Amino acid sequence: MRHAQTISVVITTYNRPDALEAVVRACFVQNDKNFEIIIADDGSTANTVACVERLAADAPVRLRHVWQPDEGFRAAMARNRGTLAASGEYIIFLDGDCVPQRDFIARHRALSQPGYLVSGSRILMSEALTRRVLQDGIDVGAASPLTRLRWRLHGDLNKTLQPLGLRWPDAGRTSRKFSWRRIKSCNLAVWRSDLDRVNGFDESFTGWGHEDSDLVVRLFHSGVMRKDGAFATEVFHLWHREAQRDQETSNRNVVLERAASKVTQATIGLREHAQPAA
């Protein structure tokens, strides 16, 4: 089986430099450092720019910052811009509030397989633990299983087995049945060639919600299957208040329509960035 040789981690962020720093520094200490980082910034202010400059000075891997003006929630565009700036044949999308464990890159590389995307999962952290992690600079990835068990018993984590480092075998992670549900782009790996084939994320989605589900539906209709990354690629999701979800229902309806009509192409996606404005 062929695995990815060159990997780009595209990290989306918006005005949360303390969380971004925790995520990127966790990337710096991966046990597999054969990758690059692209920070896909959806319009953050100078505090994030200063944070990225500080991180770049310490980076053991290639790090780039791609910024776009703040014109509302445009995560799809930020991820597309990050993809276009990436040099890897395999793209791992990671949110700027999701702290990877030490073997995150290694496990994604091991699960990479042509014809498949890998949907990772997350471990939710409480508001109190998130505050301590960010204020005290706690290295979540270096925390011992006993410490993580204490966090779980105190209600600071929403899962038990994954934080303790339990891993499933890599075999048996694929299925003949496909579902786009419960797939989130906060931890999602896709071959760059597959993204190009479906024109990437669809920037016509407005507001929060389901632009990631739409991508996965279109990938499936183009022939890409899903591989489950649970108990292999978990990230620690730092607590935050939920974003406004005014467009969630309408966005979901678009995904359902596209799932039924077997659409593969984004209306506004990667190719449009290469076309000059009229």
N, C-alpha and C positions, 0 to 999 in steps of 0.2 A: 504494500500500500504506500502510495506517495503522500508525504506530509509536506506542509508549507516550509519553504526554505527562508523566505524573507517575510517578515511580519511588521505591520504598522499598527500601533495602538492609537486610535482616534478618540481623544477625551473631550467631551463636550462640557462647557462651563458657562456660567453666567453669574457674575458678581458674588462669588463665594470663594475668595482666594484662600481662606484658611482650610476649607475642605479640599480645594484643588491641590494645595501643597501636600496634604496628607496622602492624597491619591498618587500624585506624581512621585513623591519620595518612596512610597511603597513599590512603585514601578522600578525605581532606581536599585532596589535591593533584591530584585528577582534572581532566582538561581539560574535562569536562562536569560542572558543579556543580549542575545542576538535579535534585536528589534529596534524600532524607532518610535518616538512619541510625537504625535501631532496634536496640539491643543486647539480644538475647534471652538472658538469663542463667539458666543451669540450676542456680542455688543457690550461686554463688561467695561468698567471704567478704569481709571489709572491704577487703582489698587491691585487689580489683577495683572496689569502690565508689569508693575513692579514685582509682583510675585513670580511671574514667568521669567523675568530677567534674573531674579535671584536663583531660581531653579536651574536655569540654563547654565549659570556659572558653575554649578555642582554636577551637572548631568554626566553620567558615565555612558550615555547613549545619545544618539542624534535626537535633538528636540527642536520642533518648529512651532510657532504661534501663528494661527490664522484667525484674523478678526474680521467681523462684519458689523455695520452700524446697528444700534438697538432700535429695531422697528417692530417690537412685539416678539412673541414666541415664534422663533424660526429655527427650531432644532434641526429640521430636515435640511435646510440650506447649510447650516453650520456643519453638519455631518458630510454633506456633499463637498463642501469646500475642503474639509479635512481629508476626504478621500482623494480629491484631486491633487492635494499637496503631498500625499503619501507616495512612497516608492516601493512599498511591499506588495507582494502578490497575494497576500492574505491580510484582511483588515479585521481587527478586533475593535468593536465599538464599546466604549466604556464611559460611563457618566462621571462627571467631576465630583461626585459625592459617594462613589463606590470604591472602597479601598480593597485592592486585590491582595490575596494571600501570596506567600513567597513563591509558590509553584504555579501561579496563574498562567504565565506565558508558556511554561513547559507543558502544562496540562492541555492548554488550547492547541499547542503545536502537535501534541500526541494524538489529539482527537481530529485534527484537520484531515479532510479527505475530499478529493475532487467529487463534485456532484452533491455535496452536503453543506449546509450551514450548521453551526453549533450554537444552540441556545443555552446560555449560562443561567445561573440562578443567583439569588442574593439572600443574605442574612440581614434582617432588619435590626437596627440598633435603636435603643430608647433615646429620648431627648436628653436624659440625665447622663447616660454613658457617652453620647455624642459630645456633649459639652465638655466632659472630662478629657476625652480623647483629643479634642482640638485645643483646649486651653493648656493642658499639661503635656502635649506632644506625645501621648501614649502610642507606641508602635503596636497596632492591633495585630499585624502579621506575626510579630515576635512573641505575642502573649502565649503562655503555656496552656495546654489543655485544661489544667486545673483552674487557671484564672478564667478561662472562657466558660468553664462549667459554673463557676461562681457567678459570672455575669448572667448566665442563663437562669440560675436559681433565683437571682434577684429580679428577674423579669426584664433584664436589659437586652436580651437577644430573643428572637422569636423562634429559633430552632435549637435543637440539642445535638444531634449527631454530626451535622456538617461542621460546626465550629470546632468540634473535637478532633477533626482531621480524618474522619471516616471516609474512605474512598471506595467507590464501586469499580469493578473491572471495566475496562474499556469495551469489551465485547457486549453485544446486546443493547447498544444504545440507539439503534435505528429501528424503525418500524415501517411496515408497508402502509399503514394509515398515517395520514398527515393532519395536523391541527395547527392553526396559526394562533390559537389562544395561549395565554400565559407565556408568550414570548415578548421580551422587552429588550429594547436596544441599549439599555444600561449595561448589558453584558451579552454581546452578540458577535459572532465571528462569521465572516462571509468572504469567499474568494473575490478578489478584485475583478476578475473576468466575469463573474456572475453579476456583480453590481453593474458593470458596464453594459451587460446584455439587457438588463431591465431598466437602464437609465437611472439607477440609484434611488435615493429617497425622493418622494414626490413633494416638491415645495408648494404645491397648490393646497396642501392641507394647512388650514389656519387654526391658530390656537392649540391648546394642549390636546394630545391624545390620538393614538392609533396610526400615526404615520409609520411606526415600526411594524405594526400588524399588516399594514398595506404593503410594505416592502416584502415581507415574508410571503404573503399571498401571491404577489407577482413573481417572486422567485420560484415558488412551487409550480405555478403555471408554466414557467419556462423550463422546468425539469429538475429543479433543485429540491432535494429532500432534507429533512430535519434530523439532526443528531442531538440527543439530550446530553447536556453538560453537567447535570446535577451530580452532586457528590464527586466533583472534579474541579470545577472552575468557580466555586462560590466566591462572592465578594461581600464585604461588610458595607451595608448601605447606611450612611450617616443620616440621622433623622433630619427632616425639614418639614415645614408646613406644606400642605398640599397646594399645588398650583390651581388657579382658577380653571374650571373645566366647562366653560360655557359652550364650547364647540364639541364636547365629547360625543354626544349623541349623533350629531350630524356627521362627524368624522367616522364613527362606527358604521353608520348606514352606508357611507361610501365604500368602506371595506367589504361589507356584506354584498353590495352590488357588484363589486369587482370580483369577489370570490365566485359569484354566480356566473358572471360573463367571461371569466377567465382572462381578464386583462393582464398583460405583462409589462407594459411600458408606463413609466411615470410621465405625467403630463408636462411637468416642469422638473427637470432633473439634471444629471451630470452633463449631458450634451449641450444643454442650453447655456451653460457657463462658457462654453467654447465658441458660442455664436455672438458676434457683435450686435449691440443694440441697434434697433432700426432707427 
